[in-house]
Amino acid sequence: MSPKRKVFLLSGIFALLGISISVIIIAIGGGFSSLGPSIIHPPTTADLWTVGQPIRQGTLLNYSLTRIGSHSSPWSSLGEHSSLINSSVSINFVQDKDNDNNWRAIFHITNGTVSRASRHDTVLLSKQQLINAGPINQSFVPYYEPIESSILEIRDITLGDAKYLVIGAEWNSISVDVTTVPVKVVAQERIKTNAGTFNAFVLSYTIGSKTSRIWIASNIPLPIKAEVYNAQNELQYSYELVGKKI
């Protein structure tokens, strides 16, 4: 091989290496613990998901929910002493007249454990990440805390950041004894609920012998479905979207 052809060959090799390294850096910067398909298809802003988007005036989400009290959450201490078994939860979002940055979230809850007892109240939530933006009516707290530590627990998992809905993306981690357990997107599934059929991504982590899963779709402002266990392998909560108006 002539010296000139060797130069061209080496230049091509280095160029390819440069492209590969750049793509790897992009993948790692996106929060990926393994490179996988992200090397070929690096994530973009179109793959980002944020809690609360795309809520608009009149958005309505209906869930079936079981949240078992005394089963502590790895994310927070909320809801440890309250249960909502076989309950239905409706959340209607209305613009707050006093602050353009807040939603008035109207909750209607029917608890299947107390003779189908119903409660409703309004909670101020910020448009950014649906963080509590005002005091909670004390008589409503026993109903609201189980929702905070189940349907709204995704706020604690994302830590207020936009996250990639791409297989391999790591969203958070949990410290269990002396080990750290990653919370990451592990699969993409087409799931069917009473609210419709969704192309969802599965956020997953394992503590104890049980694997917790949370299903999230890009066009739904809160998770579609979840089955979450604690370190004692007990069901902490499960819920599923059964109706919606986006």
N, C-alpha and C positions, 0 to 999 in steps of 0.2 A: 504494500500500500504506500502511495506517495505521501510525502510530508504534508501536502496541501489537503489531501483527503482525510488524513488523520486529524488535522486541525478542525475540519468541518464536522467530523464524527464526534470529537470531544466537545465541540461547541453545542451540538445537538443534545448530547447526554447531560451537560450542565444545565441547559435550558429546561429540559424535562424535570431534572431534579429541583430546579427553582420553582416550577409550577407545582410540583407535588408538595414541597415544603410549605408553599403559600396556602394551599388548600388545607393541609393539616393544621396550620396555625388558625385558619378560619374556623375549622371544626372544633378545635380545642377552645377557642374563644367563645364559641356558642354554648359551652357547658357540656361537652360530650365526654363521657368516660371511656367510650370506645369509638373508633373512627367509623367503622361499618360503612353504610351507604352515604354518609355525609361527605366522604372524599369525592365521590362521583357527583353528588348533588348537594353541595354545601347549603346550609340553611340561609334563608333570607328573612327580611322583615315580614313577608307574607306568611311565614310559618309561626309568628309570635302570637301567643294567646295571653290576654289580660283579664283578670277577674272583673266582671261587670260590663264587659263589652260584648255585644252591642245593645245594651239596654237603651230604650227610648220611652217617651211618655206613653203610658198605658201597657207596657210590657207586663205580661202575666206568666208566672211559672207555678205549676201545680206538681207537688211531689207526694209520693207515699213514703213514710219514714218510720223506722224503728230505731230509737236511740236508747240504749240501756244504761240506766244510772249505775253508779259505783264502779263502772269500768273506766278508769282514768285514761285520758288521751296522751299520747307521746308529744303532742303539740301544745296543749294547754291544760289547765285545771278546770276549765269551764264545764258545767253540766255533770259533774261527778255524782250529784245527789238527785238528779231528776231523770225521769224516763218518759218517753213517748213511744208507746207500743202500738203497732198497726195504725198509725195516725196518718192524717192527711194534712198537708201544709200548702197553703196558697200564699204567694207573694205577688202583690200588685204594686208596680212602681209608678209614682206620680211626682211630677216636678214640685219641689218645695217652693212655695211662694216667697219665702223670706231669703232664700239663698240659692242662686243658680247652680252652685256646686254640689248641692245635695238632692237626694231622692227622699221622698216620703214613701217608705216601704210599708204597705199595709199587709199585715200578716193575719191570716185566718187559719186557726189550728183546730182540728178535731182529734181528740185523744181517744184512741180505741180502748184504753185501759180503765177509763172512768165513765162508764155508761155513755160513751160517745159524747162526753162533755166538750163544748166548743169555747174557744176564746179568740178574740181578735183585738189587735192594737196596732198602732203606727210607730215605726222606729225610723229615726233619721239616719240615713246612710250616705256617705260621701260618694260622689260619682267616680272618684279614684279609688279602686280596689274595694268599694263597698264597706269602708271602715265606719264603725259607729260614730255618728256626728252629734249625738245628743244623749241626754239621760234616758234610761229605760224605766218605764212605769214599773214600780216594785212588784205590783200584783201580777205583772206579765213575765217577770224574770224566770219563774220556774218553767214557763213554756218556751221562752226565747233562748235560754242557755242551751237546751238540747239541740236547738237548730244551729246556734253558733258553733257548737262542737261536733257538727255533722255536715249539713249542707254548706254552711259558711266556713267550715274549717279549712277550705282550700285557700282562704286568705292567709292563714298561718303557714301553709306549705309553700306558697309562692313568695312569702316575705315581701310583698308589695312590688314585686318585679314582674315584667313581662317574661314569659317562658316559651321556649320552642316546643311546638307540637310536632316533633320529629323523633322517630325511633332512635334511641341512644342518648337523648338529651337528659341530663341529670338536673332535677329541680331542687333537690334539697338532700339532707341526710339526717339520720337519727342515731344518737349514741345509745347503745344498749350494752350495759355492763362495760366491757373493755373494748368493744368493737363498734365500728361505725357502719351503719346500713345505708346504702344509697337509695334515694327515692327517684326513680327514673322512668321515662317512657319506654316500654318494652314491646309494644305491639300496636298494630292498627287493625280495628275490627269494625265490621258493619253490624250494628245492633238494632234491634227492634223493640220499641216500648209502646205504650198506649199513646204517647205523644208523637210517635212517628218513627221512621227509620233513619239512623244517623251513621255517618262515617266517623267513627270515634277513635281516639288514641287512648291506650291503657297506661295510666300512671300506676306504678306498682312498687311495693317493698315488702320484705319478709322479716318479721320478728317472731321469735318462738318457732313453731312449726307451721304457722298459718301465713299465707300470702294475702296482703291487702291490695285491693284494686279499685281504681277510680277512673271512670270513663269520661272523657272530655271531647267535645266537638268544637271546631273553630268558630261556628256561628251561634253558639249557645253561651250565655254569660256566666253560667255556673255549671258544675259537672252534671252529666246526665244520669249517672248511676254510680253507686259505690257499695263495696263490701269491705269493711275495715275491722281488723281484729287487734286486740292488745297483746302485750307480752305474755299473758297467761293463756293465750290461744282462745280467748272468749270473744264472741261477737261484740264489738263496741257500737257499731251502727251499720245500717244498710238503708239505702234510699234509691228511688227511681223516679225520673221525670214521667208524669202520666198525662200532662196537658201543658200547652203553652200558647202564648200569643206574643210574638216578637215584633 
